[in-house]
């Protein structure tokens, strides 16, 4: 495969690049390094099979030139900041929706036919069915982030149908693991390193969430590209067969750090506007292709804390 | 009500403006007159309760200044050209998705809290359930137009949730009636006026479609604003309790014109890329509020032909 990875220097992107390179694929990474970290790509760069283009997905000309000659695009570049969406309402439109249109248009112009896209379980809004399957009832969006990812999914589907592409859409739960860079584990970790006696938790701590280990996620994405049915659009939920409460996760993090903080809660069912009080995805579809996660949620949380301790 | 109508000079917009003015509401219209026709607004202008702003929805500053002081936005401005989407793939992104974001952002800045949006049954893609309800299984988009309307819906929902607005989303079938300006009735009408002996039909003519009279649509929209439950997002399908085949409609048009053409077919289940072979919406939700259409599909088609004959 000649792969093109947007957001290559980020958490998921750099782990994907490493995996692809280790499997002998040629990879072009594309990252504006606004949140990505170039050091994440040191190993890949040393392999001789990787090259980084330092540019923005909003720069359609550079994107088009860069993607030419590749056969598969992994579009991971995104504003992944769900929580502060209402503070900068244009960011999701630009960095997710318009950016994805740019990626599709660059592909169309360059004759690239296959795209794998990192969507999110947030597109289900606040679903009524758990675990939530890919064909759950038509959802209502509760966050600008979810809305922009749904918009991106929709454009990928329309391009696949209209221009003979193949679109692979992966609706992730939150990912954990090496190079993890934002989310509740890092927030709790930092709080506890600074003040081991107390931990303030957004919402009532009873929000039920599912998490997936980044390496398990990457295995699922690559398996799907290999084994999914030959149709324009394939959609897969990616997550574990379990969920935890936010306060469970807080307890595991504290235990791994050897501290016993008092928990205080901001209160309310949601941690912030657009937070989903319960995320738990039905992953039967990807499991039917032969995938299963190797780490439990607790193992992923502990693994992530250990990674942060090594930094 | 102090109403703001984007796309005010268009088919649906100008009929809506007339209705609102006739009910005693103050109305500001907003239209760049790229496809809208100023003459459609002559009656409204004469009423003294209507004012037109000639500007583009992509001009956020003018939009923001213009919307201030209104309480309800009817966002109808759009690229409504489903059929040629793949010939200009940026148009739906710009004129539908980004334009809707602009409208929402202008409302947020101007403190306007209520929006009614003209979405489309096309957001169901090629559904498996007929008539298709609002909570049909999570669809896959088959056209750039449908994708851009879904993106718009999603942003409206997220703005409603995040900024305390109320969003009313109406998924229309195709509309017919006075000031109708594009679609199969006009195509067939023009063909038959020029060559009464033959009519060429895209697809196999067996595509099953539902149509709604524009006045019935407007009644439904205004009823929903008045009677819908007090929640951030309300979604309503709008259509009739019946469908016809494209060749039935062709027959009614020919009969009304008094001609007997030979039909020829391009063939295939779809008229064009992204055409849905079967559109038939479940309208129980709006009917539960007390609405029903006054014209059948055949009456709407005939009414539209008569309107075209009067031009």
Interface residues (C-beta under 8 A of the other chain):
Chain A: X85 X86 X89 X90 X93 X97 X98 X101 X104 X105 X108 X124 X125 X134 X135 X136 X137 X138 X139 X140 X141 X142 X143 X144 X146 X147 X148 X150 X151 X153 X154 X155 X157 X158 X159 X161 X162 X163 X233 X235 X273 X274
Chain B: X85 X86 X89 X90 X93 X97 X98 X101 X104 X105 X108 X124 X125 X134 X135 X136 X137 X138 X139 X140 X141 X142 X143 X144 X146 X147 X148 X150 X151 X153 X154 X155 X157 X158 X159 X161 X162 X163 X233 X235 X273 X274
